[in-house]
Amino acid sequence: MESIKVKFNDLYPSKDGTQIVFNLLRDMFEEELQNLFDNRDGILELSWRVFNKRRSRNANAYHWALCGKLAYKLKSTPQAVHKELILQGSTLDIRDGVAQYVIYPDTYEPKDTEYIKMYSEMYLDTKKGKKRHLVYLIYKESHEMDSREFAELLENTIEACKRQGIETLPQEELNRMLERWKPK
């Protein structure tokens, strides 16, 4: 996520054209922007991110069908397989360029619904002395993934199925499905 702090007067044209986004905002929402600036001591922080298409319903359904087949083969549940595939991937929850994490005492047992994986340990001072704590990285849940991230999850799911001898779609059919939404 990129961000920049600007003053209302900064929204007017610049010689190099870098203010074009702000100019469009100013032209479309001048009154609303002025109210925002007035209510925040004249400074407003704007944030933006790169837009990636959402994953397709077909890809999502295919992923869950494969999770069901893997679960049957591994004597598990589709939800447990899905979570493990996410934690094996590299889709960390990153905000403002920082990987999100939580710190728990070493006695903590993560819940089935938490998409976290132990990363490291640390010792924190407590009233009873130094206590061991574990640092867990937070991973994105699949409904928060964009098309690029979900494509990576789907590819990992397919590879896991192949390792277990589970039949997957022919590569040509899979390519057609992915090409409809996967970023180039």
Buried (B, 14 or more C-beta within 10 A) or exposed (E): EEEEEBEBEBBEEEEEEEBEEBBEBBEEEEEEBEEEBEEEEEEBEBEEEEEBEEBBEEBBEBBBBBBBBBBBBEEEBBEBBBBBBBEBBEBBBEEEEEEBBEBBEEEBEBEEEBBBBEBEEEEEEEEEEEBEBBBBBBBBBBEEBBBBBBBBBBBBBBEBBEEEEBEBBEEEEBEEBBEEBBEE
